[in-house]
Structure formats: structure tokens, C-alpha cells
Amino acid sequence: MLTVRFDRLGLREDDLVLDAGAGFGRHAFEVARRGARIVALDYAMDEVVMTRNTFGAMIEDKEILEDRFIGVLRGDATRLPFASGTFDRVITSEVLEHIQADVDAIAELVRVLKTGGTFACTVPTEWPETINWRLSDEYHAPKSVGGHVRIYSATELKAKLRAAGLTVTGSHHAHALHSPYWWLKCAVGPRREDSRMVNTYKRFLEWDIVRQPRSTRLAERVLSPVLGKSLIVYGRKDPT
């Protein structure tokens, strides 16, 4: 399930791309499939290992070319181990809401982006996220260790990206059908695993991701501008 639109990012074959906070690699894998070169970084070691192993299997199965995969490493987005101006594109998806020092992280992500390079950032959309916070304090920090530490408005996020040296080039929302799932999950308790209602909705989302029927694709297009779980903002690093 992709959140970033690669046509909006301007991804081209042979680009060098950083996926910062790659998680289990959903965007990183797609970057490699499209012929660009990928470096994936995450703070969680188990996700680094899993993503690295998946890339190995993809190369073995000839799903991607070996030289498209540069590496997967554990790292901190506020102290990136790369030289300035290294990457043609930078992606960070559902990461900044977890980081206290988000301004430092944004500055680092922009620092390693080449002049003229493009940037895509996704965070939870403000009003669906606000409902989650109100329904359960186990959903977010400090009660949820490693949970969300802030709710972004679109205005705040875009202002922080501009302050770091990016020109904001556009935005959109995604994953409308996921918002009700998280409302249900927070209503019964985010850590509860035995809710029939939540588990039924989860199976529906899994079916939808695999099958992608026309009816739910249409629902996503219609509902995402108002109900989308994620806000995606794109930017470009222009000469200072």
C-alpha cells in the first residue's frame, strides 16, 4: 500500500533515493521496482533486518536488479550519516509525528537532498488524528512508547518544510478507508486484539489492498480529500 505518488515526486530511473523511516520497506521496494537506486533507513533494528532480507529475496527472484539496492541501515533521522546533497529524492512516510526534534529531522532530510531534488513527506491528517487522540490516550505518547508526539496541521507542516529550504509544490490526502479502522481500534482500545468489529474491518482492508476492486478505488478517490488518514506534501530544494 503506497502513500506517496511517485509521479508527483518526479522519480526517474537511476535516481538515488533515500527512504528515511522506511519501516518494512513498502516505498523502498517500489522505488527499486521502478528502476531507481534505493537506500532505506530506519531506527528499529527488526524492521531493518526484515527489509534487508526482503530485498535479498527480491534480487534472488529477479524482481529487481541487484544494483538498484544500495543498502538498508539503522539510523537516526536527526543525525543522518550521509554527505550533504547526496540524494536526488528523499521520502519520509509516517515518521515525523514520532520525533520530538522534528525540525532537526526535517533539516537533515533537506541537507542530504541535492539542489533541484524533490522531497515527499507523509503524516497523519489533522482531524482524523485528533479523533484518535481523543478516543484513547493509549494511541499516542507518552502512554504509547514510541507513539505519536504531535498532531500536524497542513499549515504547520508546510511552514516547517519551507523554513528548512524547500519550495512546497503540492499536497493531497490518501487512505480514506483506513480512518474508520483507527477510530474503531481506538474506541475499543488500541492494544485490544479480540474485537470482532475491528478484526472484521481489518480483514476488509487486507482484502482491499490485495484485490483493489474498482468500487473501493472510486470510494478512495471521492473520500480521501475529506477523510484521508494521511496528508502527503511534496517539495523541491531550490538554490538558496
Residue pairs with C-beta under 8 A, 6 or more apart in sequence:
1 26
1 175
1 209
2 26
2 27
2 30
3 27
3 93
3 94
3 122
3 174
3 175
3 230
3 232
4 27
4 91
4 93
4 120
4 122
4 232
5 172
5 232
6 30
6 31
6 34
8 120
8 169
8 170
8 172
8 232
8 234
9 89
9 91
9 118
9 120
9 234
10 89
10 118
11 17
11 31
11 34
11 36
11 89
12 36
12 88
13 34
13 35
13 36
14 35
14 36
14 37
15 36
15 37
15 88
15 89
16 36
16 37
16 39
16 70
16 86
16 87
16 88
16 89
17 31
17 36
17 37
17 38
17 39
17 87
17 88
17 89
17 90
17 91
18 39
18 41
18 82
18 86
18 87
18 89
18 90
18 91
18 109
18 112
19 25
19 27
19 28
19 31
19 38
19 39
19 40
19 41
19 91
19 92
19 93
20 41
20 77
20 80
20 90
20 91
20 92
20 95
20 109
21 41
21 42
21 43
21 77
21 92
21 93
21 94
21 95
21 98
22 28
22 40
22 41
22 42
22 47
22 51
22 72
23 42
23 44
23 47
23 51
23 93
23 94
24 47
24 50
24 51
24 54
25 40
25 47
25 50
25 51
25 54
25 55
25 72
27 91
27 93
28 38
28 40
28 51
28 55
28 72
29 54
29 55
29 58
29 64
31 38
31 68
31 91
32 38
32 55
32 58
32 64
32 65
32 68
32 69
33 63
33 64
35 65
35 68
36 68
36 88
36 89
37 67
37 68
37 69
37 70
38 68
38 69
38 70
39 70
39 71
39 72
39 73
39 82
39 87
40 48
40 51
40 71
40 72
40 73
41 72
41 73
41 74
41 75
41 77
41 80
42 48
42 51
42 72
42 74
42 75
43 74
43 75
43 76
43 77
44 74
45 74
48 72
48 73
48 74
51 72
52 72
55 64
55 69
55 72
58 64
58 69
59 65
59 66
59 69
73 81
75 81
77 92
77 95
77 99
77 105
77 108
77 109
78 99
78 101
78 104
78 105
78 108
79 108
80 108
80 109
80 111
80 112
82 112
83 112
84 111
84 112
85 111
85 112
85 113
85 114
85 115
86 112
86 113
86 114
87 112
87 113
87 114
87 117
88 114
88 117
88 118
89 113
89 117
89 118
89 119
89 120
90 109
90 110
90 112
90 113
90 117
90 118
90 119
90 120
91 119
91 120
91 121
92 105
92 109
92 120
92 121
92 122
93 120
93 121
93 122
94 122
94 123
94 124
94 230
95 105
96 102
96 105
96 106
96 121
96 123
96 152
96 157
97 123
97 124
97 129
97 148
97 149
97 150
97 151
97 152
98 146
98 147
98 148
98 149
99 105
99 149
100 149
102 150
102 160
103 160
103 163
103 164
106 121
106 160
106 161
106 164
107 164
109 119
109 164
110 119
110 161
110 164
110 165
110 166
110 237
113 119
113 237
114 237
115 237
115 238
115 239
116 236
116 237
116 238
117 236
117 237
118 169
118 234
118 235
118 236
118 237
119 161
119 166
119 234
119 235
119 236
119 237
120 232
120 233
120 234
120 235
121 157
121 161
121 232
121 233
121 234
121 235
122 174
122 230
122 231
122 232
122 233
123 152
123 157
123 230
123 231
124 132
124 148
124 151
124 152
124 229
124 230
124 231
125 173
125 179
125 228
125 229
125 230
125 231
126 151
126 152
126 153
126 154
126 231
128 179
128 182
128 183
128 227
128 228
128 229
129 148
129 151
129 152
130 151
131 183
131 186
132 139
132 140
132 182
132 183
132 186
133 139
133 140
133 148
133 151
135 183
135 186
135 187
136 186
136 187
136 189
136 190
137 143
138 144
138 189
138 190
138 191
139 147
139 148
139 182
139 186
139 190
140 147
140 148
140 149
141 147
141 148
141 149
144 190
152 231
154 171
154 231
154 233
157 231
157 233
158 168
158 171
158 233
161 168
161 233
161 235
162 168
165 237
165 238
165 240
166 235
166 236
166 237
167 235
167 236
167 237
167 238
168 233
168 234
168 235
169 234
169 235
169 236
170 233
170 234
171 231
171 232
171 233
171 234
172 224
172 225
172 228
172 232
173 224
173 225
173 226
173 227
173 228
173 229
173 230
173 231
173 232
174 220
174 224
174 228
174 229
174 230
174 232
175 220
175 224
175 228
175 229
175 230
176 219
176 220
176 223
176 224
176 226
176 227
176 228
176 229
177 205
177 208
177 216
177 219
177 220
177 223
178 205
178 229
179 227
179 228
179 229
180 201
181 198
181 201
181 202
181 205
182 229
184 195
184 197
184 198
184 201
185 192
185 195
185 198
188 195
188 197
188 198
192 198
193 199
208 216
